[in-house]
Amino acid sequence: MLAWHLGAGAEIATTLIHAELGFVAELGGDAEGALRHQLAGHTIARRSGDPRALALALEGLACAAALVGGHRLTARLLGAAAAARDSVHAPLPPAERSDVDRATAAATEALGAAEFADEFARGTVTSPDELVTALPTRTARTAPRPA
């Protein structure tokens, strides 16, 4: 499917495909695969200029960051994603919340609710490019499979 979309010139659709492949990798504990797919989706979303695509990519990167214990960065990425969605009045639909809820829960558990809220707020006013630059280019390990 990914190759077909690329061949058909539907590059923007590949943002969603990379995000979903990244979520699958994350759920399987494959931190490197999750990061690789989410970064690929982010590159396409950034090039497109579509705030909704950018938000999805940032949400995916937040999940990848949570998998390797980058909880402050997770909260900031989620804040940046929310800001991108707010900029075009396109909130995350309830049926699509499970990935964001999973990353939010992991970061909130690690940081506590107050620190999560502070980091989330910081993310709403931080350049997404700055946040993405803070991601590891490679992960040191494959994370254990989430329960």
N, C-alpha and C positions, 0 to 999 in steps of 0.2 A: 504494500500500500504506500509506503514511504517513497519508494522508487517511482511508482506511478504518479503520485502528486508532483514530484520533482520533474518528471518527464513531461507532465501536462502543463507545466508552468504555474502550478498552484502552490507556490512556495509558502504562502502564508498559512495554508492548511497544515503544513508540516510542523508548525509551532505546536499545534494540538497533538500531533502524532508523537513528536519528541517528548512532550510533557507526559503523555500517557505511558510511553515506553520508560521514561524516567521514574514514574510512579510505580510501575511494575518492578523495576530494578530495586527501587527503594524498599518496597514491601518484601522483596526477596532477600534483603540485606546486602545487596550489591551496591556499595557506596560509589565505587568508581563508575559503574554503569549509569547510576542515577545522575551523578554529576555530569557525565559526558553528554547524556541526552538532554538534560535541562540546560546546559550551556549552549548546545547546538540550537535548541528552541529559542533561547534568549537572543542569540545572534540574529536569527531570522526575524524575531519580533522587533528587535531594536531597529533593524534595517527597514522594516515595514512602516514604522511610526504609528502603528495601531496601539492605542493605550490598553485595549482589552487583551490583545495578544501579549503585550509587555507584562500586564498584571498576571496572566497565566504563567508566563515564564518565571516571574519573580516568585510566585507561589510554589512552583516546582523546585526552584533553587532553595527556597526556604525548607522544603521537605528534605532535600538532599543535605542541607546544612544540619538539620535536626538529627539526621541519621548518624552523623559523625560527631555529635555533641557540640556543635556551634550554635548554642541556644540564643545568645545575644544577637548574633547575625540572623538567625531564624526570625526572631521578633522584628528586627529592622527590615528584613526583606518582606515580611508580611505587612508591615506598615507602609512600605513603598508600593506594594501591590494594591493595598486598599486605597492609597492616594491616587494611583493610576486609574483605578475603577471609578473613584469619586469624580475625577476630572471629566469623565464623560457620562456621569450619572448611570453607570452600569454596575450595580452591585452584584456580588457573586450570588448566583441562584442557589436556593437551598439544596437542590438536588446535586449540586456540584461542590458542596462544602466539605465533604469527607476528608479530602487531602489537607485542606487548610485547617480543619478541626484537629487532625492528627498532629500536624506540626505545632499548632497552638498549644495543644495539650502537653506535648513533650517539652516545649520551651517553658511553659508556665510551671510545670512540675519541677523543672530544673532551677528556674530563676525565682519562682514565687510570683504571685499575681502582680504585685506592685512594680517589681523590676521589669517583668514582661511588659506591663503597660508603658513604663518609661522608655524602654527600648523600642517598642512598637511606635510610640509617638516620635521618637528620634528618627525612625525610618521614614515617616511621612514627610520629613523635610530634608532628607538626605538624597543626594543624587543616586539613582539606581546604578549608574556606572561605578560609583565609588563603592557601593555595596558588593557588586559583582566582582570587583577587583579584590575584595577582601576574602573571596572564596579560595579554598585550596585548589591548585591546579591538578593535583592528584591527591587521592586519599591514602592515608597510611595503612588502612586496613579495610577489610570487608566487615561491615557491622553485623552483629548478631541479628537474626530474623526477629522482627517485632512480634510480640505476643498477640 
